[in-house]
Amino acid sequence: MNAKPTGHYELKPDGRYLQFDRLFRAPIEDVWYSLTNPTALRSWIGTYTGSPSTGGVRFRMTAESEDAPWQNVSILLCEAPHRFHLDVDTEPAAWRLHCHLREAGGMTTLSFAQRVDDKLDVGEIGPGWDYYLNRMIAARQGLAMPEWSDYFPAFAAHYRDLRVPDAARP
């Protein structure tokens, strides 16, 4: 897989987001499964424990380390198989994540976004999400996992220099 930075800024009702889009030749339910099933998640990013129906789970990003710490996740919105909004962990290090899926013509578009502000280093966030989303693609296709060194620090300057368009300014 030829890695390249894909994130762009979007303004949503609750703030500015760094958004990443991916296209899959798969039904929406299949892509949803890759994003929400703990076993499927394990193949590319991590896993969770608990029942999402309670509004919260514990998540661990095991792609980097099997002994990564567990993080609390609050499920703010879940409309299967179309979207979920999450808060991962607590302030001041909380992440607000949005995941939206759309299906048309046998293709599913995934739009994945993390809320960002001027205090966050998008030079680390951008390469990280490009890396993880490409790991998802590799896992779904049975390909070798991408190398982190192809993303960071290679993409850091791109994201730090990424212009915030007027349409993404609060």
Secondary structure, 3 states (H helix, E strand, C coil): CCCCCCCEEEEECCEEEEEEEEEECCCHHHHHHHHHCHHHHHCCCCEEECCHHHCEEEEECCCCCCCCCCEEEEEEEEECCCEEEEEECCCCCCEEEEEEEEEECCEEEEEEEEECCCCCCHHHHHHHHHHHHHHHHHHHHCCCCCCHHHCCCCCHHHHHHCCCCHHHCC
